[in-house]
């Protein structure tokens, strides 16, 4: 039987990958780690991912996969029927690819740098506060762009077609700037998050990781 081990941390992006695994009905085991510099599991995490970040997936042969987009593509190959990624002949394939990569390459790093700004600024608290404020505001602008790109009729980002983008917002909507802001400012993304949470298995993961 296929064995996948997911290293994850409470409230982090690993929850999105766990949702991918659940959606694709791929068996996995879960290993809880803490990304903090003083964590007793820090050495274990660095052994798997030198960036010290989650998610990280260890495959049966020992191969390590990091970066949620890479993991999504791999899982889609394993379980294409789950339709995490639209097939090559799907009319919205290009639209999906553009915004999926934008989401992980442009939007996601705003948390990477804003969550722990002192890490990047040699402990300069004033500069760190400014960095966090700037990345938070830029994130709002980008979320507006993504909201405008979402199908206005829904229920998913691609309209009637579910994709892994929908799973991202099921969890990311709980991160800064938060659910109330989403509902008021990016209603299409908020509706997508709500729709994804209607799946009992996804709702259970949201409760476990974001509650």
Phi, psi and omega in degrees: 000139178301134179236122176237132178247125180254123172268126184217168179224148183303128174077005185259182183295346177298334178297326179294318178293322176299322177295324175299314181298317179295316180297320181277356180057042179260123180297143180205161169245155186241133177239116181281130176228167178239128184281353183298147183299330183261009184290142176293344178262006182299317182298320179297316180295316180295331177296326182270318182225109183298344175285344182069033183236157171246157007278155170221135182241133176249121181277172186300326181272007179094353178297137180256133173242128170237177182072115188299328179293318178297320179295318179299317180295320179295314181294325177296324176294323180289322186225070183299335181293340178287340175057045174296326180234131180301144179295165186298335181265007180287136184297341180253017181303313182295319178298316177300310184300317180302309188278334174295312179292322176301317182299314184275333184267330184251312184284310186303319181297343178296331174281322180305315182272331183275334182293322181224066187297330181299334180299327185263353188232032175051036176079009180287102186296319181295313178294324179296319178297320179293320179297315180297316180298319182292317180291326177297317181290320179295325178298319179300320178298313181294323177298325175297320177296317181294320178301318180294331181278344180287145180301128186289339180269339178065197006278352184252173178303321179264024180082246181278351184260118175288147173208173181297336176305323181295325177292323178303312185285339174302327182255319183296337179294347177271348179272170177308133011271004171098168188296320181296320178295317178303311183299321184278330191244331179228068188299330179294317179293323177296318179296322177297315179299317179296319180295316180298323182290346177292337174291119185305324181290322177289319177301322179294320178293320178299315179299319183290322187263330187247351182290000000 
